[in-house]
Amino acid sequence: MDTSSTAGTGFLKTSFNGINALSGYQYRNSVHSRCVDSSSRIKNYTDIGAVAFGRKGKILAATFMYLELYLAAIDFLIMEGDNLDKLFPGVSFRIPGLLTITGKQGFVLIASLVVLPTTWFRSLGKLAYISLGGVLASAVLVAAVLWVGAFDGVGFHERGELVNWSGLPAAMSLYAFCFSSHPVIPKLYLGMSDRKMFPKVLVLCFVVSALGYGITGITGYLMYGASTRSQVTLNLPPGNLTSKIAIYTTLVNPLTKYALFVIPVADAIEDGLRVADSRPVCVAIRTALVVGTTVVALAVPLFGYVTMLTGALMCSSVIMLMPCVCYLKISSMSSRKLGSFERVVCVGIIGLAVGIAAAGTYISLKHIVHTLKN
């Protein structure tokens, strides 16, 4: 795929990212679980960084993970603005005597006001039913896209190139973005009423997520090829009932998942400032976080490239780089010695993560700067 078509799969992040299956699977069955088992001090991912590299490691791990969540929340608001503008083209919001706000900007502001109250909850468990609505909406979205291609005259005729090497950094960055959200996993686990069900939930979500990503990504490319936009819903025929259903369900997902990404960031800030017991201060902090994501979404309304930047710079570091580096360090301090194959695999993953981060960040920033200038 080329850069434009791979950007079209970026919207898949919102489909099933409330409980990210791959990251959860890794959490229990790979270097993550081995790191956790190495010390009773480890309760989350920042603790892994602390055990491996001390206070600096903890700060670095926390910085990458919480920035990843924050950027994902920004992506959600950009998505809301794009899809609402698709549904209601040409709409503008006018404040008499002050200013006129374009449709996309106005819709971003409206979306931020809608999600704001959901960030005031202390426990993610209270958002379970809202998130369930997002999961159901995801299934409807996949079905609607398939329906448009099969029965609404679009078809699956695009072929394009099987592999476009120049688009590989973008594809890898978006892939990393789809399978991220590591910091959410411990929070979701602690919020479950029956934690014994956690492994089964992860396996189920892995299967559902992989199917959702694969089916929708392949379908979208077969429908529109290289002309696929940053969200395939923006390609769907306007005025078509099924297209409207797809767009409306796309709107539901960010609204139900936004708080899942902002609350862990807010918790970290509140714990660091030791104000978690002050309800007014917590509400003010969470409101400030929402305002911050809104400002960035208005300033850089480029879903595909912001998604690519998040995947390249943050997600690849959290998913691949940090776990392997910490695992190598922790293993060197323990009595257990790594085998040569295990060491080679870890070093190879680290090299791949660095390559994705460097190439993907450069390409996404280049496109963002170029687009904003024009």
Summary of the structure (lengths in Angstrom):
residues: 374
radius of gyration: 20.7
end to end distance: 25.1
largest distance: 71.8
contacts: 1310
relative contact order: 0.19
helix: 80%
strand: 2%
